[in-house]
Amino acid sequence: MSNKIATREAYGKALKDLASMNKNVVVLDADLSKSTKTADFKAVAPERFFNMGIAEANMMGVAAGMSTCGKIPYVSTFAMFAAGRAFEQIRNSICYPRLNVKVCATHAGLTVGEDGASHQAIEDLSLMRSIPNMTVINPADAVETDAVIKAIAEIDGPCYVRLGRAAVNVINDKDTYKFELGKGVTLREGNDLTIVATGIMVDAALEAAEMLAKDGVSARVINIHTIKPIDRELLVKAAKETGALVTAEEHSVIGGLGSAVSEVLTEEYPVPVLKVGVQDKFGESGKPNELLEAYGLTAENIAEKAKKAINCKK
């Protein structure tokens, strides 16, 4: 493990790079540019930065309009306001006409911390993946975020990228990492079961695999950065080869990664799938690490679920 960097920090830096790489990129923000880090783009390309004020729904409509004129809008606010407040505009103004808008939402999940339940979006992956034409990506660290933000400028169509507030471990090597849309990444081989994780829980999944190894359990670890389109082939291969899966996400267990994985496997190769995530309840105010502990989003809990999953095998 190396230093800790928040994925929102990496987002700001990637946007700054994009400013010179692609002149069609424009950035819109809902009066939160210091928090979402879009201020980094504003510093180098002020003429292509638009502060839309606290009017998220309008911001989505403006971004949709700009995209019809050849611009590539990156639209940012907190995940709760992007996926929640502006859901209808994302659905009807961006995804229905399949416009080239990138919704990059920060401050997702419990690790928003002290801001509490009103700001902790634990439903955003579920909401966004339910919309036709929407691509949904949840990067695990700063290296992956940088690659994702640059890659989606080349992908035509609506994208939702989930980013976080808290600093997280860097697990990918910036010199060798390559992002491939819709392709999961096997980070560790194993044959007793597979841990499938997304976002900040990828780090916890790797830690859980280390714990399990000490108990003689061989756990495969897969990073699913693209929730939609999900890597069906890799998931079915893991199910066939390891016979049980545990999913881990900083999101509700309803409608997110766990649901997406279950949907694939119930159709193609049914095996036990146990889910680590927020168990159908709201968040609360607290320090990020204390919240992860309180809601069971820990390496210890993943390891415990892994043992249960192995016992569920036929």
C-alpha positions as CSV (number, residue, x, y, z in Angstrom):
1,M,0.0,0.0,0.0
2,S,1.2,3.5,-0.6
3,N,-0.1,6.9,0.3
4,K,-3.8,7.8,0.7
5,I,-5.6,10.0,-1.8
6,A,-9.3,10.8,-2.1
7,T,-10.8,9.8,-5.5
8,R,-12.3,13.4,-5.7
9,E,-8.7,14.7,-5.5
10,A,-7.7,12.5,-8.4
11,Y,-10.8,13.7,-10.3
12,G,-9.7,17.3,-10.0
13,K,-6.2,16.5,-11.3
14,A,-7.5,14.4,-14.2
15,L,-9.9,17.3,-15.2
16,K,-6.9,19.6,-15.2
17,D,-5.0,17.3,-17.5
18,L,-8.1,17.0,-19.8
19,A,-8.4,20.7,-20.1
20,S,-5.4,20.7,-22.5
21,M,-5.9,17.2,-23.9
22,N,-9.4,17.8,-25.2
23,K,-10.7,21.3,-26.0
24,N,-14.3,20.1,-26.2
25,V,-14.4,19.3,-22.5
26,V,-16.4,21.7,-20.4
27,V,-17.1,21.5,-16.6
28,L,-20.3,22.4,-14.8
29,D,-20.6,22.5,-11.0
30,A,-23.5,23.3,-8.6
31,D,-21.6,25.7,-6.3
32,L,-19.4,23.1,-4.8
33,S,-16.2,23.3,-6.9
34,K,-13.8,23.4,-4.0
35,S,-15.4,20.2,-2.5
36,T,-15.8,18.4,-5.8
37,K,-12.3,19.6,-6.9
38,T,-13.6,20.9,-10.2
39,A,-11.9,24.2,-9.1
40,D,-8.7,22.5,-10.5
41,F,-10.2,22.7,-14.0
42,K,-11.4,26.2,-13.5
43,A,-7.9,27.3,-12.5
44,V,-6.6,26.4,-16.0
45,A,-9.6,26.8,-18.2
46,P,-11.9,29.4,-16.6
47,E,-13.7,30.1,-19.9
48,R,-14.9,26.4,-20.0
49,F,-16.0,26.2,-16.4
50,F,-19.6,27.1,-15.5
51,N,-20.9,27.5,-11.9
52,M,-24.6,26.8,-12.2
53,G,-25.4,27.6,-8.6
54,I,-27.4,25.4,-6.3
55,A,-29.7,24.3,-9.2
56,E,-28.7,20.7,-10.0
57,A,-31.7,19.9,-12.2
58,N,-31.1,22.9,-14.3
59,M,-27.4,22.1,-14.5
60,M,-28.2,18.6,-16.0
61,G,-30.4,20.3,-18.6
62,V,-27.7,22.8,-19.6
63,A,-25.1,20.0,-19.8
64,A,-27.5,18.1,-22.1
65,G,-27.9,21.1,-24.4
66,M,-24.1,21.7,-24.5
67,S,-23.5,18.1,-25.5
68,T,-25.7,18.6,-28.6
69,C,-23.3,21.3,-29.7
70,G,-20.2,19.0,-29.7
71,K,-19.1,19.7,-26.1
72,I,-18.3,17.0,-23.6
73,P,-19.7,18.2,-20.3
74,Y,-18.4,16.9,-17.0
75,V,-21.1,17.7,-14.4
76,S,-20.3,17.6,-10.7
77,T,-22.0,17.9,-7.4
78,F,-22.5,15.6,-4.4
79,A,-23.8,12.1,-5.3
80,M,-26.9,12.7,-3.2
81,F,-27.9,15.7,-5.3
82,A,-26.7,14.3,-8.6
83,A,-28.4,10.9,-8.5
84,G,-31.2,12.0,-6.1
85,R,-32.3,15.5,-6.8
86,A,-31.5,15.5,-10.5
87,F,-32.7,11.9,-11.2
88,E,-35.5,12.9,-13.6
89,Q,-33.3,15.3,-15.6
90,I,-30.6,12.7,-15.9
91,R,-33.2,10.1,-17.0
92,N,-35.2,12.3,-19.5
93,S,-32.7,14.9,-20.7
94,I,-29.5,12.9,-20.8
95,C,-30.1,9.2,-20.9
96,Y,-33.3,9.0,-23.0
97,P,-31.8,10.9,-25.9
98,R,-28.4,9.2,-25.1
99,L,-26.4,12.4,-24.9
100,N,-22.7,12.6,-24.2
101,V,-22.8,13.9,-20.6
102,K,-20.5,12.7,-17.8
103,V,-22.0,12.9,-14.4
104,C,-19.1,12.7,-11.9
105,A,-20.6,12.7,-8.4
106,T,-18.4,13.1,-5.3
107,H,-19.1,12.5,-1.6
108,A,-20.8,9.2,-2.2
109,G,-21.4,6.6,0.5
110,L,-21.0,6.5,4.3
111,T,-17.4,8.0,4.2
112,V,-18.9,11.4,3.7
113,G,-18.8,11.1,7.5
114,E,-20.0,13.9,9.8
115,D,-22.5,15.3,7.2
116,G,-24.8,12.4,8.1
117,A,-27.6,10.5,6.4
118,S,-29.0,13.4,4.4
119,H,-25.7,13.6,2.4
120,Q,-24.6,9.9,2.4
121,A,-25.8,8.6,-0.9
122,I,-26.1,4.8,-0.5
123,E,-28.6,4.4,-3.3
124,D,-26.9,6.2,-6.2
125,L,-25.5,3.1,-8.0
126,S,-28.9,1.5,-7.8
127,L,-30.6,4.6,-9.2
128,M,-28.1,5.2,-12.0
129,R,-27.8,1.6,-13.2
130,S,-31.6,1.3,-13.5
131,I,-31.6,3.9,-16.2
132,P,-31.3,2.6,-19.8
133,N,-28.2,3.9,-21.7
134,M,-26.3,4.8,-18.5
135,T,-22.8,3.5,-17.9
136,V,-21.9,3.3,-14.2
137,I,-18.4,3.3,-12.9
138,N,-17.1,3.2,-9.3
139,P,-13.3,3.5,-9.2
140,A,-11.3,1.9,-6.3
141,D,-8.5,4.5,-5.9
142,A,-6.8,7.6,-7.3
143,V,-5.0,5.7,-10.1
144,E,-8.1,4.1,-11.4
145,T,-10.0,7.4,-11.1
146,D,-7.5,9.2,-13.2
147,A,-7.7,6.5,-15.9
148,V,-11.5,6.5,-15.8
149,I,-12.0,10.2,-16.1
150,K,-9.7,10.4,-19.1
151,A,-11.2,7.3,-20.7
152,I,-14.8,8.5,-20.6
153,A,-14.0,11.5,-22.6
154,E,-13.5,9.1,-25.5
155,I,-16.6,7.0,-24.8
156,D,-19.8,8.4,-26.4
157,G,-22.9,8.5,-24.2
158,P,-24.0,9.1,-20.7
159,C,-21.7,8.0,-17.8
160,Y,-22.1,8.1,-14.0
161,V,-18.8,8.1,-12.1
162,R,-19.0,7.6,-8.3
163,L,-16.3,9.4,-6.3
164,G,-15.6,9.8,-2.5
165,R,-14.7,12.4,0.0
166,A,-12.2,10.5,2.2
167,A,-8.6,9.7,1.4
168,V,-8.2,6.0,0.5
169,N,-5.2,3.7,-0.1
170,V,-3.7,3.6,-3.6
171,I,-3.8,0.0,-4.6
172,N,-3.1,0.2,-8.4
173,D,0.3,1.0,-10.0
174,K,0.1,4.2,-12.0
175,D,2.8,3.0,-14.4
176,T,1.0,-0.3,-15.3
177,Y,-2.7,0.2,-14.7
178,K,-5.0,0.2,-17.7
179,F,-8.7,0.9,-17.5
180,E,-11.0,-1.2,-19.7
181,L,-14.7,-0.3,-19.6
182,G,-16.8,-3.2,-18.6
183,K,-13.9,-5.5,-17.7
184,G,-13.3,-6.5,-14.1
185,V,-9.8,-6.9,-12.8
186,T,-8.6,-10.0,-11.0
187,L,-6.3,-8.7,-8.3
188,R,-5.6,-12.0,-6.6
189,E,-6.1,-15.6,-7.6
190,G,-7.8,-18.1,-5.4
191,N,-10.0,-21.3,-5.6
192,D,-12.0,-21.5,-2.4
193,L,-14.3,-18.5,-3.1
194,T,-14.3,-15.1,-4.8
195,I,-14.6,-11.7,-3.2
196,V,-16.1,-9.2,-5.7
197,A,-15.6,-5.6,-4.6
198,T,-16.1,-2.1,-6.0
199,G,-14.9,1.3,-5.0
200,I,-13.2,1.7,-1.6
201,M,-14.2,-1.8,-0.6
202,V,-11.6,-3.3,-3.0
203,D,-8.9,-2.4,-0.5
204,A,-10.8,-4.1,2.3
205,A,-11.4,-7.1,0.1
206,L,-7.6,-7.5,-0.5
207,E,-7.1,-7.2,3.3
208,A,-9.8,-9.8,3.9
209,A,-8.0,-12.2,1.5
210,E,-4.8,-11.8,3.5
211,M,-6.7,-12.7,6.7
212,L,-8.3,-15.7,5.0
213,A,-5.0,-17.0,3.7
214,K,-3.7,-17.2,7.3
215,D,-6.7,-19.5,8.0
216,G,-5.8,-21.6,5.0
217,V,-8.6,-20.2,2.8
218,S,-7.7,-19.3,-0.8
219,A,-9.7,-16.2,-1.9
220,R,-9.8,-14.8,-5.3
221,V,-10.3,-11.0,-5.4
222,I,-12.0,-9.2,-8.3
223,N,-12.3,-5.4,-8.7
224,I,-15.5,-4.6,-10.5
225,H,-15.1,-0.9,-11.4
226,T,-17.8,-0.9,-14.1
227,I,-21.1,-1.8,-12.4
228,K,-22.9,-1.4,-15.8
229,P,-22.1,-2.9,-18.2
230,I,-20.9,-5.6,-15.8
231,D,-18.3,-8.2,-16.7
232,R,-20.6,-11.2,-16.9
233,E,-17.9,-13.5,-18.4
234,L,-15.5,-12.9,-15.5
235,L,-18.2,-13.4,-12.9
236,V,-19.4,-16.7,-14.4
237,K,-15.8,-17.9,-14.6
238,A,-15.3,-17.1,-10.9
239,A,-18.6,-18.9,-10.0
240,K,-17.6,-22.0,-11.9
241,E,-14.1,-22.1,-10.6
242,T,-14.6,-21.1,-6.9
243,G,-18.3,-22.1,-6.3
244,A,-19.2,-19.1,-4.0
245,L,-19.0,-15.4,-4.0
246,V,-19.0,-12.5,-1.5
247,T,-19.7,-9.0,-2.8
248,A,-18.5,-5.8,-1.0
249,E,-19.6,-2.3,-1.6
250,E,-20.0,1.0,0.2
251,H,-23.6,1.2,-0.8
252,S,-26.9,-0.4,0.1
253,V,-27.1,-4.2,-0.5
254,I,-30.2,-3.4,-2.5
255,G,-29.6,-2.5,-6.1
256,G,-25.9,-2.1,-6.2
257,L,-23.0,-4.4,-6.9
258,G,-24.4,-7.3,-4.9
259,S,-27.6,-7.2,-6.8
260,A,-25.9,-6.8,-10.1
261,V,-23.7,-9.9,-9.5
262,S,-26.7,-11.9,-8.2
263,E,-28.7,-11.0,-11.4
264,V,-25.9,-12.4,-13.6
265,L,-25.3,-15.6,-11.6
266,T,-29.0,-16.6,-11.0
267,E,-29.4,-16.6,-14.8
268,E,-26.1,-18.1,-15.8
269,Y,-24.5,-20.2,-13.0
270,P,-26.3,-20.1,-9.7
271,V,-23.9,-20.3,-6.7
272,P,-24.2,-18.8,-3.1
273,V,-23.7,-15.0,-3.2
274,L,-23.4,-13.2,0.2
275,K,-23.4,-9.4,0.4
276,V,-21.4,-7.0,2.5
277,G,-22.9,-3.5,2.3
278,V,-25.3,-1.2,4.0
279,Q,-28.2,-3.4,5.2
280,D,-31.3,-1.4,4.2
281,K,-30.8,1.5,6.7
282,F,-29.7,5.1,6.5
283,G,-26.3,6.3,7.5
284,E,-25.6,8.6,10.5
285,S,-23.1,11.2,11.5
286,G,-19.7,10.0,12.5
287,K,-16.1,9.7,11.5
288,P,-15.7,7.7,8.2
289,N,-13.8,4.8,9.8
290,E,-16.1,4.5,12.7
291,L,-19.1,4.4,10.3
292,L,-17.5,1.7,8.2
293,E,-17.0,-0.3,11.4
294,A,-20.5,0.3,12.6
295,Y,-22.1,-0.8,9.3
296,G,-19.9,-3.9,8.9
297,L,-18.0,-2.6,5.9
298,T,-14.7,-4.0,7.1
299,A,-12.1,-6.6,6.0
300,E,-13.0,-8.7,9.1
301,N,-16.7,-8.8,8.1
302,I,-15.8,-9.7,4.5
303,A,-13.6,-12.6,5.8
304,E,-16.4,-13.8,8.1
305,K,-18.9,-13.7,5.2
306,A,-16.4,-15.6,3.1
307,K,-16.3,-18.5,5.5
308,K,-20.1,-18.6,5.6
309,A,-20.2,-18.5,1.8
310,I,-17.9,-21.5,1.6
311,N,-20.2,-23.4,4.1
312,C,-23.1,-22.6,1.7
313,K,-21.5,-24.5,-1.2
314,K,-23.3,-27.6,-2.2
